[in-house]
């Protein structure tokens, strides 16, 4: 079983979504994953640098891939959809075009950064625990089954599409989150827009359009009777959690939907405490759900 | 083999919608279009759908199978039958339904016309008898040139669902095809148009367009190409471009996204939303702007950004000129 990863938390989990980084580290320990820090990693540039400065985006990501290689790690573990696509797309381009790789490496070497030879895979935590040995391990560590809890999976976009760069599962009928929810003893709730966009990339530049996108999954998950939603992406989390109030006013629906990070869901089932998983850092209070989960313990 | 379909029917005369199940025998090689043809010929002549070339070139037979836009003529049914599935066939999304599986393409064409999908030579005479395009120049726009205007990308565009005026993936991919054309002299006008209220910055990067396109056009990537050129030209009037600028700047200023700069710089008015800001602060989600998180080895990325910026300038000069080969010496 693969147990050692170069760990790339990305910006949000290092900053405003700190609870994701903390929960991931705690969960990784339970799962027996050793997360090797990448000293001096930077932002992957998100979709923004990718669009605005495609050449610079390639260099930023090549540098991160090269840093992992320098650590003698063959796999980077990501915990964000956008980081996953950005790193995988750069990796794909650099690996298929020797001339490009040489040009990028020349620049990296010129500034004294780690160069990249093409030997690193980029995998999201979701994929590592949804199948194979990671999944078996997950079933072992899920010692506190979340019985009677109904969880709506929300995949977000850039863990599914474009499938030629991600390709872990059928982008129209994904099942990885459902498998994990079930392994945690909870009940997955199905609803049509679980594979759609949360609107986050444009929530500042086009708030009305973004809210229009955000309302749909919240409304459907709530109508389907979910106690909470879970997402593998900190951007989706921020959108679903922090913008939920605005979406509620816009839609005139009284949303009350706790949003879990994937690592928090697994952590709760693995017996980690409310405080260890930092549920208090959510904008939408999780009490209704966490009271149920931690019924036998005090918070 | 026997194929069973649930087809969404719509009768405009009575304004009635219903789902109808059809089962027919077809050859093993049958596509979805072949199945519809058999149903129309043998079961119900009133079933309405568009078709023409039957070979994924004309772009007429776009429709949804289980919610995903496909070209009916390019969709083999054997795997569906073998999986024991009874798919729901419905019209494409984001376009008004006229009858059964036929949508009104007029809003699609209207956006297409808006981007002026034809060569703007700026009145310039070609250096030889005609504008000769070199292979490298063609390669630059070849992906976008593959578009057959079927509408599959538009069908599931998440931004268009929320903003029906969004120019959308098909029209913007076509715009990219002309922005990148070595012969075109309308580049700046095209960039200004794409930089408008319902242009490239409306795209939420859901990547449904790339996923659905039956021809590999990758419309989202085309939208990003235009966004990149708008940014390179320093056109920062739109909130979307300024949003990108914060990511660009922070990646080498601190190495991490400067979250506290993102809102005030993208949209200063939003920074006045004190109630929302306080909620973020209370949840611990607002980092201290005076003590930003800094990456180690920051000198590397600063030097890298600067170095690549110089190279980007050279490439921008090429794009402004359009033609990248020496025409003078052509015969």
Interface residues (C-beta under 8 A of the other chain):
Chain A: X11 X12 X14 X15 X16 X17 X18 X39 X40 X41 X42 X43 X45 X46 X47 X48 X49 X50 X51 X52 X53 X54 X55 X56 X59 X60 X63 X107 X108 X110 X111 X112 X113 X157 X158 X161 X162 X163 X171 X172 X192 X196 X197 X199 X200 X201 X202 X204 X205 X206 X207 X208 X209 X210 X211 X212 X213 X238 X242 X245 X246 X280 X281 X282 X283
Chain B: X66 X67 X68 X158 X159 X161 X162 X163 X166 X201 X202 X203 X204 X205 X206 X207 X208 X210 X211 X218 X220 X223 X224 X227 X228 X231 X232 X238 X239 X240 X241 X242 X243 X244 X245 X246 X247 X248 X250 X251 X252 X255 X256 X257 X259 X262 X263 X266 X267 X270 X276 X279 X280 X283 X284 X285 X286 X287 X293 X295 X296 X297 X298 X299 X300 X301 X303 X304 X305 X307 X308 X309 X311 X312 X315
